[in-house]
Amino acid sequence: MTTIPAEKLDKLVARWEAIQGSLASGADQDSYVELSREFAELDPIVGTINALREAQTEKQGLQEILDDRSDADMTALAEEEIGPLSEKIETLEHELKVQLLPKDAADEKSAILEVRAGTGGDEAALFAGDLYRMYQRFADRHGWKVNVLSASEGATGGYKEIIANVTGKGVFARMKYESGVHRVQRVPQTEAQGRIHTSAATVAVLPEAEDVDIQIDEKDLRIDVFRASGPGGQSVNTTDSAVRITHLPTGLVVIQQDEKSQHKNRAKAMKVLSARLYDLERQKLDAERAQDRRSQIGSGDRSQRIRTYNFPQGRVTDHRIGLTSHQLQMVLEGEQALDEIVEALTTEDQASQLAAMEESEA
């Protein structure tokens, strides 16, 4: 395991102390907000650095006793304590390396969640509905707010497509590993013979873009208005309230027709378009960074089959890390079982980044 240079740790501690001093002396409002954010990021890192250095100093003292061996009782005590202390140091070093990994700038952002029925007809739409409800409950547990931007219901229930805005702190960090193809194996409600069918739905989790993240030039947009179709109120089919926005440079198209107001539909469509354009830029950067990576867990590849929900066996398998959980219902309820899968994916992604970093430093 590569050791983190002491001078790098010294600089982090010095920066933490400098920020602490600036905050105590009273920085101006703009600086205060920025410094507070940086301090919050550095504080746990400095805490780990201090704990590590205290443990290393303690180990050095024990080693001196072992080298001296003039006092039999002290030597025996040092021999007993140095093993667990060495393990503690190794754990703290690993924790510190994880804390120092490059941060995904989007991790603290809210997200745009898109769930679409794939292969499997009506059953795929029902499964897409199950996935959306799973994420809705997952969001509720974490104190996030879910706002549906657009939805197209399936003929027998569920959704052909549903797009929602999930807002809260750290939403994208917890949900970004959900992007991909989700597969279900179960007996459909419409199946009289009791045969198991396989259906699929795709999930895309995009970091919500802010004005500072992505700039959209009006001349790059073609905006069409038309009459909405389907349920939505008395005026939905009598006014040109639906909006279709085409981003000409990329060919991305967003249609929004859920609101009676053309203005509201346009605002929702622009929110989704901004998130998709921001995600395109992120994917380009991720592809460049991934050349030296062993794993693609965090790449958000929407064409990759990532997870299977097998009802007859009551299990969920995440194919990226070979993890199987036999708490299928708890996962679909968005309970702790889903958090456990997310945490395993996060840990694996961190391990992959650490391995790549140590290889590049070797």
Secondary structure as UniProt FT lines:
FT   HELIX           6..25
FT   HELIX           29..68
FT   HELIX           72..99
FT   TURN            105..108
FT   STRAND          111..117
FT   HELIX           121..141
FT   TURN            142..143
FT   STRAND          145..153
FT   TURN            155..156
FT   STRAND          159..167
FT   TURN            169..170
FT   HELIX           171..175
FT   HELIX           176..178
FT   STRAND          180..186
FT   TURN            189..190
FT   STRAND          197..207
FT   TURN            211..213
FT   HELIX           218..220
FT   STRAND          221..226
FT   TURN            234..238
FT   STRAND          242..247
FT   TURN            248..251
FT   STRAND          252..256
FT   HELIX           262..289
FT   HELIX           290..292
FT   HELIX           297..299
FT   TURN            302..303
FT   STRAND          305..310
FT   TURN            311..314
FT   STRAND          315..318
FT   TURN            319..322
FT   STRAND          323..325
FT   HELIX           328..332
FT   TURN            333..334
FT   HELIX           336..361
//
